[in-house]
C-alpha cells in the first residue's frame, strides 16, 4: 500500500511548534522539511529541544486541513552519526481540530486533543552518519488538522530530545498513488 507524506503549508514556526528549542539552529520545522539533509551536522537540519533533562517535550504539526494520518516516517536525532542518545524515544500521538490546542505547548495539557492509539516508541538512530528511515503505523480513521507528538523520554541523553525528520503520512483516497521523482 502506498503512503503519501503530508507536510505543513509552510516550513515555519506558524505551522510547526515544540515546547522548546536549543537555539535558532534547531527550529522544530527543520524536522518536517523534506529538503534538509538526513546526514552530517544536525545544526540547521533538525529539531533539538532546549535543556529539559531529556524529557517531556511536545512537537506540534499543523497540516493546514484535516487529514487521517495512519503512518509516521521518521529519522531520529543524530549529529553526523553521534549523539543519537538525544533521539526521541517514548511518545504518544494526538490529534485535534482546535487551533487553541495546537497553540498550547505545555506538556501536561491535553485539552481538546484526542490520543491516537497507545504508547509508542521511536527507535534510536544507528550510530552512523547515514540515513536510517523508520516507520510506525497507527490506527486512525479520524481526519485532524493538528497533530501532537508528546515525547516523554529520549535514548539516555541527560539534557536534550531531538528529531532529524518527521513526516505524517496517509493512504490517498481510493488507495491508488502514482509517485513522481
C-alpha positions in Angstrom: 0.0 0.0 0.0 1.4 3.4 -1.0 1.5 6.2 1.6 1.8 9.9 0.8 3.7 12.3 3.1 1.7 15.3 4.4 3.6 18.5 5.1 2.6 21.7 6.8 1.6 24.5 4.4 4.9 26.2 5.1 8.1 25.3 6.9 8.0 27.9 9.7 7.1 28.3 13.3 3.5 29.2 12.4 2.8 25.6 11.4 5.4 23.6 13.4 5.9 24.2 17.1 7.6 22.5 20.1 7.8 23.1 23.8 11.4 24.4 23.4 14.3 24.6 21.0 18.0 24.6 21.7 18.7 27.7 19.5 17.6 29.2 16.2 19.8 26.5 14.6 17.3 23.9 15.7 13.8 25.2 14.8 11.1 22.5 15.1 10.2 23.0 11.4 13.6 21.9 10.4 12.5 18.3 11.3 9.5 18.5 8.9 11.4 19.9 5.9 12.0 17.2 3.3 14.7 19.4 1.6 17.1 19.3 4.6 19.9 16.7 4.9 19.5 13.5 6.8 23.3 13.2 7.3 26.1 15.4 8.5 25.7 18.1 11.1 22.3 18.3 12.8 22.6 22.1 13.1 20.1 23.7 10.7 18.9 20.2 9.7 16.9 19.0 12.7 14.9 20.0 15.9 16.7 19.8 19.2 14.9 20.8 22.5 16.2 23.2 25.0 17.8 21.7 28.0 14.9 19.8 29.6 16.6 16.8 31.2 15.7 14.9 28.1 12.1 14.5 29.0 8.6 15.9 28.4 8.5 17.8 25.1 5.6 18.4 22.8 6.0 18.6 19.0 3.0 20.0 17.1 2.3 20.0 13.3 -0.5 21.9 11.6 -1.3 20.3 8.2 -3.4 23.2 7.1 -6.5 20.9 6.7 -7.9 17.8 8.4 -6.2 14.5 7.2 -6.5 11.0 8.6 -2.8 10.2 9.3 -2.0 6.4 9.5 1.7 6.3 9.3 4.8 8.1 10.6 8.1 8.2 8.8 11.0 9.4 10.9 14.7 9.7 11.2 15.7 10.1 14.8 18.2 12.7 16.0 21.9 12.4 15.4 24.8 14.7 14.6 27.0 13.1 11.9 26.2 9.7 13.4 27.0 10.8 17.0 24.7 11.9 19.9 21.9 9.5 18.9 21.1 9.3 22.6 19.3 12.6 22.1 16.8 10.9 19.9 13.1 10.8 20.9 12.1 7.5 22.5 8.7 7.0 24.3 5.9 9.1 22.9 2.2 9.3 22.3 0.4 10.7 19.2 -2.6 13.0 19.5 -5.0 14.7 17.0 -7.1 17.9 17.2 -9.1 20.3 15.1 -8.9 23.1 17.6 -6.4 25.9 17.0 -6.2 26.6 20.8 -5.0 23.0 21.3 -2.3 23.5 18.7 -1.1 26.7 20.3 -0.8 25.2 23.9 2.6 23.6 24.3 2.5 22.7 28.0 3.5 19.0 28.2 0.7 18.0 30.6 -2.1 20.0 29.0 -4.2 17.8 26.6 -7.4 19.9 26.4 -9.2 19.4 23.0 -6.7 16.6 22.0 -7.6 13.0 21.3 -5.0 10.4 21.8 -4.4 8.1 18.8 -3.5 4.6 19.9 -1.4 3.9 22.9 2.2 4.3 24.0 4.6 4.3 21.1 8.4 4.3 20.7 10.9 5.7 18.2 13.9 3.5 17.5 17.3 5.0 18.2 19.2 6.2 15.1 22.0 3.9 14.0 25.4 5.1 15.2 26.4 6.0 11.7 26.4 9.2 9.5 23.7 7.7 7.2 20.0 7.8 6.6 18.1 5.4 8.9 14.5 5.5 7.8 11.9 4.1 10.2 8.1 3.8 10.1 5.3 3.5 12.6 1.8 2.5 11.5 -1.0 4.0 13.6 -4.7 3.0 13.7 -6.5 6.3 12.9 -9.6 7.0 10.7 -10.4 10.5 12.0 -9.1 13.5 10.0 -7.3 16.0 12.2 -5.7 19.3 11.1 -3.3 19.3 14.1 -1.1 16.5 15.3 0.9 16.4 18.6 3.8 14.1 19.4 4.2 14.0 23.1 7.7 12.8 23.8 8.2 11.5 27.3 11.8 10.3 27.1 14.9 10.1 24.9 17.6 7.4 24.4 19.6 8.4 27.5 21.0 11.9 27.0 20.7 13.9 30.2 19.5 17.2 28.6 18.1 17.1 25.1 15.5 15.5 22.8 15.6 15.8 19.1 14.2 14.6 15.7 16.1 14.7 12.4 12.9 14.2 10.3 9.3 13.5 11.0 6.6 13.1 8.3 3.0 12.3 8.8 1.6 10.0 6.1 -1.8 8.8 4.8 -3.2 6.5 2.1 -4.7 8.6 -0.6 -8.4 8.3 -1.4 -9.1 5.1 -3.3 -5.7 3.7 -2.2 -4.1 4.5 -5.6 -1.0 6.6 -5.8 1.5 7.4 -8.6 4.9 8.7 -7.4 6.9 11.2 -9.4 10.5 11.6 -8.5 
